[in-house]
Amino acid sequence: MTVTTVTMGVLKMASSRKPVLTKKDYLNSILRSYVLQNAQNYGTMQGTGMANSIMPQLRKIYKDDDAEFKRVTTSNLEFYNTNPQPYPFVTSIMLAMYDSGQDENDVRAIKFALMGPLAGIGDALSQFGLAPLFSSIFASLALQGMTWAPIPFILCLFGITFGVRMLMGYLGWKVGTSIIDTLSDRMAAIADVASMLGLTVIAGLSVSFVKVNLAWQYTQVIKGKTQVVAVQTILDKIMPFMLPIALTYFVYWLITKKKWTIYKIVILLFVAGVLLSVLGILK
């Protein structure tokens, strides 16, 4: 009982920090979203860009605590990958939560829960919607001899995506502040829901994009007829996507327990894939 009381007291003190960020700070973080992919790499993808995009705001929040500023900034260097257009929605919510003193684990849960859904929305809008639409319109004009066609193409594409970033940043700020004002005592439950959503998205990505198929086959005679039976088919009937899930957990184990880097894992998977294919184990 005492431990619970003390813990709740600490959380209450942490969440009672007086906000210091202004609308100008949130606007600055939206504009800095354009550096999100400047340092993209296979290790953390957009992690470095994320930390860079919110660094001035974190410095303002933790101006009197250098150790906490370094810790929070470093924590945002971890892997992250989403579409740049709705990305300001994430940073605005994060900054609102940091500014009010919310727990770091709650912030991370919200951040990763939004990563997959916003990536899908942003890709559908910018890459499969706006870009093909304007490309077809202005490319046809260019083919007709209108040399100025690329200029309005760039202006239209930039103007709309810039508007999307501004709108998403504003909505993120409104959602972030409203959550803190009305649901601050339920942040743990919200974080749990966000974590479950994030895990669901990751599980779906695992079975959709990770492909592992056994090449083993054997023959058997059934009612006088010889039939070829694939081992992969048997495994799929026992548990669909068993091997992709096992491989995903193996990679997760290498990252978390063995502290392997992404580059070592890529090399391992490449060599193993080629070797097992040559040996006739995988197809």
Backbone as numpy.savetxt, mean C-alpha at the origin, in Angstrom:
# Nx Ny Nz CAx CAy CAz Cx Cy Cz
-6.10 -4.65 37.19 -6.94 -3.46 37.19 -6.07 -2.22 37.19
-5.04 -2.22 38.02 -4.14 -1.07 38.10 -3.43 -0.84 36.79
-2.93 -1.96 36.20 -2.22 -1.85 34.94 -3.13 -1.28 33.87
-4.40 -1.76 33.83 -5.35 -1.27 32.84 -5.61 0.21 33.01
-5.77 0.62 34.27 -6.04 2.03 34.55 -4.88 2.90 34.10
-3.65 2.47 34.43 -2.47 3.23 34.04 -2.35 3.30 32.53
-2.60 2.16 31.87 -2.50 2.13 30.41 -3.50 3.07 29.77
-4.76 3.03 30.25 -5.78 3.91 29.70 -5.42 5.36 29.96
-4.80 5.63 31.11 -4.39 6.98 31.41 -3.32 7.48 30.48
-2.36 6.60 30.17 -1.28 6.97 29.25 -1.85 7.25 27.86
-2.77 6.37 27.41 -3.38 6.55 26.10 -4.17 7.85 26.05
-4.86 8.15 27.13 -5.64 9.37 27.17 -4.75 10.60 27.11
-3.63 10.54 27.81 -2.69 11.65 27.76 -2.10 11.80 26.38
-1.77 10.64 25.74 -1.16 10.69 24.42 -2.11 11.28 23.39
-3.43 10.98 23.54 -4.39 11.43 22.55 -4.92 12.83 22.83
-4.48 13.45 23.93 -4.96 14.78 24.28 -4.00 15.88 23.83
-3.01 15.54 23.00 -2.07 16.54 22.51 -2.81 17.61 21.70
-2.47 18.84 21.91 -3.11 19.93 21.18 -2.57 19.97 19.76
-3.43 19.91 18.75 -2.98 19.92 17.35 -2.22 21.20 17.02
-1.17 21.05 16.23 -0.36 22.20 15.85 -0.35 22.44 14.34
-0.83 21.48 13.57 -0.81 21.63 12.11 -1.95 22.53 11.65
-1.68 23.33 10.65 -2.68 24.21 10.06 -3.07 23.69 8.68
-4.06 24.35 8.08 -4.48 23.96 6.73 -3.34 24.13 5.74
-2.49 25.12 5.99 -1.33 25.33 5.12 -0.38 24.14 5.17
-0.22 23.55 6.34 0.63 22.37 6.47 0.07 21.19 5.69
-1.24 21.01 5.76 -1.86 19.93 5.00 -1.74 20.18 3.50
-1.89 21.44 3.09 -1.72 21.78 1.67 -0.30 21.49 1.22
0.66 21.80 2.06 2.06 21.53 1.74 2.30 20.03 1.58
1.68 19.22 2.43 1.87 17.77 2.32 1.24 17.23 1.04
0.14 17.84 0.60 -0.48 17.43 -0.66 0.44 17.73 -1.83
1.03 18.91 -1.84 1.95 19.28 -2.92 3.20 18.42 -2.91
3.64 18.04 -1.72 4.83 17.19 -1.61 4.55 15.75 -2.02
3.28 15.42 -2.28 2.97 14.08 -2.76 3.57 13.82 -4.14
3.97 14.89 -4.83 4.58 14.71 -6.14 5.99 14.13 -6.05
6.57 14.07 -4.87 7.89 13.45 -4.72 7.77 12.00 -4.26
6.53 11.49 -4.20 6.30 10.14 -3.66 7.14 9.08 -4.36
7.25 9.16 -5.68 7.93 8.12 -6.44 9.34 8.49 -6.86
9.85 9.57 -6.33 11.20 10.01 -6.72 12.29 9.06 -6.27
12.07 8.37 -5.17 13.08 7.45 -4.64 12.54 6.03 -4.59
11.67 5.68 -5.54 11.07 4.35 -5.53 12.13 3.28 -5.77
12.04 2.19 -5.04 13.00 1.10 -5.16 12.30 -0.21 -4.86
12.97 -1.32 -5.17 12.35 -2.63 -4.97 12.30 -3.04 -3.50
13.06 -2.36 -2.66 13.06 -2.72 -1.25 11.85 -2.20 -0.50
11.57 -0.91 -0.63 10.46 -0.29 0.10 9.45 0.38 -0.83
9.66 0.27 -2.14 8.78 0.90 -3.13 8.67 2.40 -2.85
7.55 2.87 -2.33 7.35 4.31 -2.11 7.64 4.74 -0.67
8.26 3.86 0.11 8.49 4.16 1.52 9.30 5.42 1.74
10.40 5.57 1.01 11.25 6.76 1.17 10.49 8.02 0.78
9.74 7.94 -0.32 8.96 9.10 -0.75 7.88 9.46 0.24
7.26 8.48 0.88 6.24 8.75 1.88 6.83 9.52 3.07
7.95 9.04 3.57 8.58 9.72 4.70 8.97 11.15 4.32
9.47 11.32 3.10 9.87 12.65 2.63 8.68 13.59 2.49
7.54 13.05 2.05 6.38 13.90 1.79 5.76 14.47 3.05
5.93 13.81 4.19 5.32 14.29 5.43 6.37 14.74 6.46
7.62 14.78 6.07 8.68 15.10 7.03 8.55 16.50 7.64
8.27 17.56 6.86 8.13 18.88 7.50 7.01 18.92 8.54
5.92 18.23 8.26 4.80 18.22 9.21 5.16 17.43 10.48
5.87 16.33 10.31 6.31 15.57 11.48 7.28 16.38 12.32
8.14 17.13 11.67 9.09 17.99 12.39 8.34 19.03 13.21
7.25 19.55 12.67 6.47 20.54 13.41 5.74 19.90 14.58
5.22 18.70 14.38 4.49 18.01 15.45 5.43 17.64 16.60
6.63 17.15 16.26 7.57 16.68 17.28 8.76 17.63 17.40
8.52 18.91 17.32 9.62 19.89 17.35 10.37 19.88 18.67
9.71 19.44 19.74 10.35 19.42 21.05 10.83 18.03 21.45
10.76 17.08 20.53 11.14 15.71 20.84 11.85 15.10 19.63
13.16 15.30 19.53 13.92 14.82 18.38 13.90 13.30 18.28
13.95 12.62 19.41 13.96 11.16 19.40 12.66 10.61 18.81
11.53 11.18 19.20 10.24 10.73 18.68 10.10 11.08 17.20
10.61 12.24 16.82 10.58 12.63 15.40 11.35 11.63 14.55
12.52 11.26 15.00 13.33 10.29 14.25 12.65 8.93 14.21
12.04 8.52 15.32 11.40 7.21 15.37 10.21 7.15 14.41
9.36 8.17 14.45 8.17 8.18 13.59 8.57 8.29 12.12
9.55 9.13 11.82 10.01 9.27 10.44 10.57 7.96 9.92
11.38 7.30 10.74 11.97 6.02 10.34 10.90 4.96 10.12
9.87 4.97 10.96 8.80 3.98 10.81 8.06 4.14 9.49
8.06 5.34 8.93 7.38 5.58 7.66 8.29 5.35 6.46
9.47 4.82 6.69 10.35 4.42 5.59 10.05 2.99 5.13
9.15 2.32 5.82 8.84 0.93 5.50 8.09 0.82 4.16
7.92 -0.40 3.71 7.29 -0.66 2.41 5.92 -0.01 2.31
5.71 0.64 1.16 4.39 1.20 0.86 4.26 1.31 -0.65
3.07 1.05 -1.16 2.88 1.10 -2.62 1.42 1.33 -2.94
1.10 2.51 -3.44 -0.26 2.84 -3.82 -0.22 3.79 -5.01
-1.37 4.19 -5.50 -1.42 5.12 -6.61 -1.18 6.55 -6.11
-0.39 7.34 -6.81 -0.05 8.69 -6.31 -1.23 9.66 -6.27
-2.27 9.44 -7.08 -3.36 10.43 -7.14 -4.18 10.49 -5.85
-4.70 9.38 -5.34 -5.44 9.45 -4.07 -4.54 9.38 -2.84
-3.23 9.31 -3.04 -2.29 9.17 -1.93 -2.45 10.26 -0.85
-2.70 11.55 -1.20 -2.86 12.56 -0.15 -3.95 12.25 0.86
-4.93 11.43 0.48 -5.96 11.02 1.43 -5.33 10.29 2.61
-4.33 9.45 2.31 -3.65 8.68 3.35 -2.84 9.59 4.26
-2.03 10.46 3.66 -1.14 11.30 4.47 -1.92 12.30 5.33
-3.04 12.79 4.81 -3.83 13.73 5.60 -4.41 13.05 6.84
-4.90 11.83 6.67 -5.42 11.09 7.83 -4.29 10.79 8.81
-3.15 10.35 8.28 -2.01 10.04 9.14 -1.57 11.26 9.94
-1.44 12.38 9.27 -0.97 13.60 9.95 -1.97 14.05 11.01
-3.27 13.93 10.72 -4.28 14.29 11.71 -4.17 13.39 12.95
-3.88 12.11 12.72 -3.75 11.19 13.85 -2.47 11.45 14.63
-1.36 11.66 13.92 -0.12 12.00 14.60 -0.28 13.30 15.40
-0.93 14.27 14.79 -1.06 15.59 15.41 -1.88 15.55 16.68
-2.80 14.57 16.79 -3.62 14.47 17.99 -3.06 13.48 19.01
-1.90 12.86 18.66 -1.25 11.97 19.61 -1.76 10.55 19.60
-2.33 10.10 18.47 -2.82 8.72 18.39 -1.66 7.73 18.38
-1.98 6.52 18.78 -0.95 5.48 18.87 -0.38 5.14 17.49
0.92 4.88 17.45 1.60 4.59 16.19 1.02 3.35 15.50
0.68 2.33 16.25 0.11 1.12 15.66 -1.23 1.39 14.99
-2.03 2.28 15.57 -3.31 2.64 14.96 -3.09 3.37 13.64
-2.11 4.24 13.61 -1.79 4.99 12.38 -1.35 4.02 11.29
-0.48 3.07 11.64 0.01 2.10 10.65 -1.13 1.22 10.13
-2.04 0.85 11.01 -3.17 0.01 10.59 -4.02 0.74 9.55
-4.33 1.99 9.81 -5.12 2.78 8.86 -4.34 2.96 7.55
-3.06 3.24 7.66 -2.23 3.48 6.47 -2.23 2.27 5.54
-2.00 1.10 6.08 -1.90 -0.10 5.25 -3.27 -0.60 4.79
-4.31 -0.32 5.56 -5.64 -0.72 5.13 -6.08 0.07 3.90
-5.62 1.31 3.79 -6.00 2.15 2.66 -5.13 1.92 1.43
-3.98 1.30 1.59 -3.02 1.16 0.50 -3.63 0.44 -0.71
-4.18 -0.75 -0.51 -4.71 -1.53 -1.62 -5.93 -0.92 -2.28
-6.98 -0.58 -1.51 -8.17 0.00 -2.14 -7.89 1.28 -2.92
-7.06 2.17 -2.37 -6.77 3.42 -3.08 -5.91 3.17 -4.32
-5.07 2.15 -4.27 -4.28 1.80 -5.46 -5.20 1.37 -6.59
-6.21 0.55 -6.27 -7.16 0.12 -7.29 -7.98 1.27 -7.85
-8.44 2.16 -6.97 -9.23 3.31 -7.42 -8.38 4.25 -8.27
-7.17 4.53 -7.81 -6.30 5.45 -8.53 -5.87 4.92 -9.88
-5.52 3.64 -9.94 -5.12 3.03 -11.22 -6.27 3.04 -12.22
-7.48 2.72 -11.73 -8.64 2.71 -12.62 -8.92 4.10 -13.16
-8.72 5.11 -12.33 -9.00 6.48 -12.74 -7.95 7.03 -13.69
-6.68 6.96 -13.28 -5.63 7.63 -14.04 -5.09 6.80 -15.20
-4.80 5.53 -14.96 -4.15 4.71 -15.98 -5.13 4.07 -16.96
-6.33 3.71 -16.48 -7.29 3.03 -17.35 -8.48 3.90 -17.72
-8.52 5.12 -17.18 -9.62 6.01 -17.50 -9.17 7.27 -18.20
-8.52 8.15 -17.44 -8.15 9.46 -17.98 -7.09 9.37 -19.08
-6.02 8.61 -18.83 -4.92 8.54 -19.81 -5.39 8.01 -21.17
-6.09 6.87 -21.23 -6.57 6.40 -22.55 -7.55 7.36 -23.20
-8.42 7.99 -22.39 -9.43 8.90 -22.93 -8.77 10.09 -23.63
-7.91 10.78 -22.89 -7.26 11.97 -23.47 -6.26 11.60 -24.55
-5.62 10.45 -24.41 -4.67 10.01 -25.44 -5.38 9.81 -26.77
-6.52 9.15 -26.74 -7.25 8.90 -27.99 -7.75 10.20 -28.62
-8.19 11.15 -27.78 -8.69 12.41 -28.31 -7.58 13.24 -28.95
-6.52 13.47 -28.21 -5.48 14.38 -28.69 -4.52 13.70 -29.66
-4.41 12.36 -29.59 -3.59 11.67 -30.59 -4.23 11.77 -31.96
-5.57 11.67 -32.01 -6.25 11.81 -33.30 -6.09 13.22 -33.85
-6.10 14.21 -32.96 -5.88 15.59 -33.41 -4.45 15.77 -33.94
-3.49 15.14 -33.26 -2.10 15.24 -33.70 -1.90 14.58 -35.06
-2.60 13.46 -35.29 -2.50 12.77 -36.58 -3.09 13.59 -37.71
-3.97 14.52 -37.37 -4.56 15.40 -38.37 -3.72 16.63 -38.63
-2.53 16.68 -38.03 -1.61 17.78 -38.28 -1.62 18.89 -37.26
-2.37 18.73 -36.19 -2.42 19.76 -35.14 -1.27 19.52 -34.17
-0.16 20.23 -34.40 1.05 20.00 -33.62 0.93 20.44 -32.17
-0.09 21.26 -31.87 -0.26 21.74 -30.50 -1.02 20.74 -29.62
-1.46 19.62 -30.20 -2.29 18.66 -29.47 -1.67 18.14 -28.17
-0.33 17.88 -28.10 0.23 17.37 -26.83 0.09 18.34 -25.67
0.02 19.66 -25.98 -0.05 20.64 -24.88 -1.36 20.53 -24.11
-2.53 20.58 -24.78 -3.77 20.40 -24.00 -3.89 19.01 -23.38
-3.26 18.00 -23.99 -3.27 16.67 -23.38 -2.60 16.71 -22.01
-1.42 17.33 -21.96 -0.70 17.43 -20.70 -1.48 18.28 -19.70
-2.05 19.40 -20.17 -2.78 20.30 -19.28 -4.03 19.63 -18.71
-4.75 18.92 -19.56 -5.97 18.24 -19.09 -5.64 17.14 -18.08
-4.64 16.34 -18.42 -4.28 15.23 -17.54 -3.75 15.75 -16.21
-2.87 16.75 -16.27 -2.31 17.30 -15.03 -3.39 18.02 -14.22
-4.25 18.78 -14.91 -5.27 19.54 -14.20 -6.23 18.65 -13.43
-6.69 17.58 -14.07 -7.64 16.69 -13.41 -6.98 15.91 -12.27
-5.79 15.38 -12.52 -5.12 14.62 -11.46 -4.72 15.52 -10.30
-4.36 16.79 -10.60 -4.05 17.73 -9.53 -5.30 18.00 -8.70
-6.44 18.15 -9.37 -7.69 18.34 -8.65 -8.05 17.14 -7.79
-7.78 15.96 -8.31 -8.04 14.74 -7.53 -7.18 14.72 -6.28
-5.90 15.07 -6.42 -5.01 15.08 -5.25 -5.49 16.08 -4.20
-5.87 17.26 -4.65 -6.33 18.28 -3.71 -7.60 17.82 -3.00
-8.53 17.25 -3.76 -9.78 16.79 -3.18 -9.54 15.66 -2.18
-8.70 14.69 -2.55 -8.43 13.56 -1.66 -7.71 14.02 -0.40
-6.80 14.98 -0.55 -6.12 15.51 0.63 -7.09 16.20 1.58
-8.02 16.96 1.00 -9.02 17.65 1.83 -9.93 16.64 2.53
-10.38 15.64 1.77 -11.24 14.61 2.37 -10.51 13.85 3.47
-9.23 13.58 3.24 -8.45 12.90 4.27 -8.35 13.73 5.54
-8.17 15.03 5.37 -8.11 15.93 6.54 -9.44 15.94 7.27
-10.56 16.02 6.53 -11.88 16.04 7.17 -12.16 14.72 7.89
-11.85 13.61 7.21 -12.08 12.29 7.83 -11.20 12.12 9.05
-9.92 12.48 8.92 -8.98 12.30 10.03 -9.39 13.09 11.26
-9.74 14.35 11.08 -10.12 15.17 12.22 -11.46 14.74 12.81
-12.39 14.31 11.96 -13.69 13.89 12.48 -13.58 12.58 13.25
-12.75 11.67 12.76 -12.53 10.42 13.49 -11.98 10.69 14.87
-11.02 11.59 14.95 -10.38 11.88 16.23 -11.35 12.58 17.17
-12.18 13.49 16.61 -13.11 14.24 17.45 -14.24 13.38 17.98
-14.72 12.44 17.16 -15.91 11.67 17.55 -15.65 10.23 17.95
-14.53 9.66 17.49 -14.29 8.24 17.72 -12.94 7.97 18.37
-12.40 8.93 19.08 -11.07 8.76 19.65 -11.04 7.61 20.65
-12.16 7.35 21.33 -12.18 6.27 22.30 -12.37 4.91 21.64
-12.58 4.89 20.32 -12.79 3.63 19.61 -11.68 3.39 18.57
-10.58 4.10 18.69 -9.52 3.99 17.71 -8.95 2.58 17.65
-8.89 1.90 18.79 -8.36 0.53 18.79 -9.24 -0.39 17.94
-10.56 -0.25 18.08 -11.48 -1.08 17.28 -11.38 -0.73 15.80
-11.28 0.57 15.50 -11.14 1.00 14.11 -9.85 0.46 13.51
-8.78 0.49 14.30 -7.49 -0.03 13.83 -7.57 -1.53 13.57
-8.30 -2.26 14.43 -8.45 -3.70 14.23 -9.19 -4.00 12.92
-10.25 -3.25 12.68 -11.01 -3.43 11.43 -10.13 -3.12 10.23
-9.36 -2.04 10.34 -8.46 -1.66 9.25 -7.41 -2.73 9.00
-6.90 -3.33 10.07 -5.91 -4.39 9.93 -6.50 -5.60 9.22
-7.73 -5.97 9.60 -8.39 -7.11 8.95 -8.62 -6.84 7.47
-9.01 -5.60 7.15 -9.20 -5.23 5.75 -7.90 -5.33 4.98
-6.82 -4.83 5.59 -5.51 -4.90 4.94 -5.06 -6.33 4.71
-5.26 -7.19 5.70 -4.88 -8.60 5.55 -5.71 -9.29 4.47
-6.98 -8.92 4.37 -7.84 -9.50 3.33 -7.34 -9.12 1.94
-6.95 -7.86 1.79 -6.42 -7.39 0.50 -5.13 -8.12 0.16
-4.24 -8.26 1.14 -2.96 -8.94 0.90 -3.20 -10.40 0.54
-4.15 -11.04 1.21 -4.46 -12.44 0.90 -4.98 -12.57 -0.53
-5.84 -11.64 -0.94 -6.34 -11.67 -2.30 -5.25 -11.46 -3.33
-4.33 -10.54 -3.04 -3.21 -10.30 -3.95 -2.31 -11.53 -4.04
-2.14 -12.22 -2.92 -1.25 -13.39 -2.90 -1.74 -14.47 -3.85
-3.04 -14.78 -3.77 -3.56 -15.86 -4.61 -3.78 -15.41 -6.05
-3.82 -14.09 -6.28 -4.06 -13.59 -7.63 -2.77 -13.44 -8.44
-1.69 -13.05 -7.78 -0.46 -12.71 -8.50 0.67 -13.72 -8.29
0.63 -14.50 -7.23 1.68 -15.49 -6.99 1.28 -16.80 -7.68
2.07 -17.24 -8.62 1.75 -18.43 -9.39 2.79 -19.52 -9.12
2.35 -20.65 -8.59 3.21 -21.82 -8.38 2.42 -23.05 -8.82
2.87 -23.70 -9.89 2.18 -24.87 -10.43 3.15 -26.03 -10.60
2.79 -27.18 -10.04 3.62 -28.37 -10.18 3.43 -28.98 -11.56
4.52 -29.50 -12.10 4.47 -30.13 -13.43 4.30 -31.65 -13.33
4.32 -32.20 -12.13 4.26 -33.66 -11.96 2.91 -34.21 -12.43
2.99 -35.32 -13.14 1.81 -36.03 -13.59 2.05 -37.54 -13.48
0.99 -38.30 -13.39 1.10 -39.75 -13.41 -0.13 -40.32 -14.11
0.00 -41.52 -14.56 -1.10 -42.18 -15.27 -1.69 -43.29 -14.42
-2.97 -43.51 -14.59 -3.63 -44.62 -13.92 -4.78 -45.11 -14.80
-5.09 -46.38 -14.64 -6.12 -47.01 -15.46 -7.42 -47.03 -14.67
-8.43 -46.41 -15.25 -9.75 -46.36 -14.63 -10.76 -46.93 -15.61
-11.38 -48.06 -15.24 -12.36 -48.73 -16.09 -11.80 -49.03 -17.47
-10.56 -49.48 -17.48 -9.92 -49.88 -18.73 -9.36 -48.74 -19.54
-9.48 -47.52 -19.05 -8.97 -46.36 -19.78 -7.81 -45.73 -19.01
-6.77 -45.42 -19.74 -5.60 -44.76 -19.13 -5.83 -43.26 -19.07
-5.72 -42.72 -17.89 -5.92 -41.28 -17.70 -4.69 -40.66 -17.06
-4.39 -39.42 -17.49 -3.28 -38.67 -16.93 -3.81 -37.79 -15.80
-3.21 -37.94 -14.66 -3.64 -37.17 -13.48 -2.53 -36.21 -13.09
-2.87 -34.93 -12.98 -1.91 -33.90 -12.59 -1.93 -33.74 -11.07
-0.76 -33.74 -10.47 -0.66 -33.56 -9.02 -1.21 -32.20 -8.61
-1.01 -31.19 -9.46 -1.51 -29.85 -9.16 -3.03 -29.84 -9.04
-3.69 -30.61 -9.88 -5.16 -30.68 -9.81 -5.63 -31.28 -8.49
-4.90 -32.29 -8.00 -5.24 -32.91 -6.72 -5.07 -31.91 -5.58
-3.96 -31.17 -5.61 -3.72 -30.16 -4.57 -4.79 -29.08 -4.58
-5.22 -28.67 -5.78 -6.25 -27.64 -5.88 -7.58 -28.11 -5.30
-7.85 -29.41 -5.42 -9.08 -29.94 -4.85 -9.01 -30.04 -3.34
-7.80 -30.32 -2.83 -7.63 -30.39 -1.37 -7.71 -29.00 -0.76
-6.96 -28.04 -1.34 -6.95 -26.65 -0.88 -6.51 -25.77 -2.02
-7.43 -25.02 -2.62 -7.06 -24.14 -3.73 -5.99 -23.13 -3.32
-5.04 -22.90 -4.22 -3.95 -21.93 -4.01 -3.07 -22.29 -2.81
-2.91 -23.57 -2.55 -2.09 -24.00 -1.42 -0.64 -23.56 -1.59
-0.06 -23.81 -2.77 1.35 -23.49 -2.99 1.62 -21.99 -3.00
0.80 -21.14 -3.66 1.03 -19.70 -3.57 1.00 -19.17 -2.15
0.06 -19.68 -1.34 -0.01 -19.25 0.06 1.23 -19.70 0.83
1.66 -20.94 0.58 2.86 -21.45 1.27 4.09 -20.64 0.88
4.20 -20.29 -0.40 5.34 -19.48 -0.83 5.29 -18.08 -0.22
4.10 -17.51 -0.13 3.95 -16.18 0.48 4.39 -16.19 1.94
3.96 -17.23 2.67 4.36 -17.33 4.08 5.86 -17.58 4.21
6.43 -18.31 3.27 7.88 -18.56 3.30 8.65 -17.26 3.11
8.22 -16.44 2.17 8.87 -15.15 1.95 8.68 -14.24 3.17
7.48 -14.27 3.74 7.22 -13.49 4.95 8.14 -13.92 6.09
8.36 -15.22 6.20 9.25 -15.75 7.23 10.69 -15.28 6.99
11.12 -15.27 5.76 12.47 -14.80 5.44 12.65 -13.33 5.80
11.61 -12.53 5.57 11.70 -11.09 5.84 11.67 -10.80 7.33
10.73 -11.44 8.05 10.54 -11.11 9.46 11.50 -11.83 10.40
11.80 -13.10 10.11 12.62 -13.88 11.02 14.10 -13.87 10.64
14.37 -13.99 9.36 15.75 -14.05 8.89 16.31 -12.70 8.45
15.44 -11.69 8.40 15.83 -10.31 8.04 16.46 -10.24 6.65
15.92 -11.01 5.73 16.41 -10.96 4.35 15.94 -9.68 3.69
16.74 -9.17 2.77 16.33 -8.01 1.99 15.54 -8.48 0.77
14.83 -7.54 0.15 14.03 -7.87 -1.02 14.91 -8.38 -2.15
16.11 -7.82 -2.29 17.00 -8.22 -3.38 17.44 -9.67 -3.24
17.74 -10.10 -2.02 18.13 -11.49 -1.80 16.97 -12.43 -2.10
15.75 -12.01 -1.73 14.59 -12.85 -1.97 14.30 -12.96 -3.47
14.44 -11.86 -4.20 14.21 -11.88 -5.65 15.21 -12.83 -6.32
16.47 -12.75 -5.92 17.49 -13.64 -6.49 17.17 -15.10 -6.17
16.79 -15.37 -4.91 16.45 -16.73 -4.50 15.29 -17.28 -5.32
14.22 -16.50 -5.46 13.05 -16.97 -6.19 13.37 -17.16 -7.68
14.19 -16.27 -8.22 14.55 -16.39 -9.64 15.34 -17.68 -9.88
16.37 -17.91 -9.06 17.21 -19.09 -9.22 16.40 -20.36 -8.97
15.59 -20.36 -7.91 14.79 -21.53 -7.58 13.77 -21.82 -8.68
13.15 -20.77 -9.22 12.16 -20.97 -10.27 12.77 -21.58 -11.52
13.94 -21.05 -11.93 14.60 -21.59 -13.12 15.05 -23.03 -12.90
15.67 -23.28 -11.74 16.18 -24.62 -11.44 15.06 -25.66 -11.37
13.98 -25.34 -10.67 12.87 -26.28 -10.52 12.14 -26.51 -11.85
12.15 -25.50 -12.70 11.54 -25.67 -14.02 12.38 -26.58 -14.90
13.71 -26.41 -14.83 14.61 -27.25 -15.62 14.51 -28.70 -15.16
14.34 -28.91 -13.85 14.23 -30.25 -13.31 12.86 -30.89 -13.54
11.94 -30.11 -14.09 10.62 -30.65 -14.38 9.68 -30.70 -13.19
10.01 -29.94 -12.14 9.16 -29.93 -10.94 8.05 -28.89 -11.07
8.42 -27.72 -11.60 7.44 -26.65 -11.81 7.22 -26.44 -13.31
6.09 -25.86 -13.62 5.83 -25.51 -15.01 5.40 -24.06 -15.10
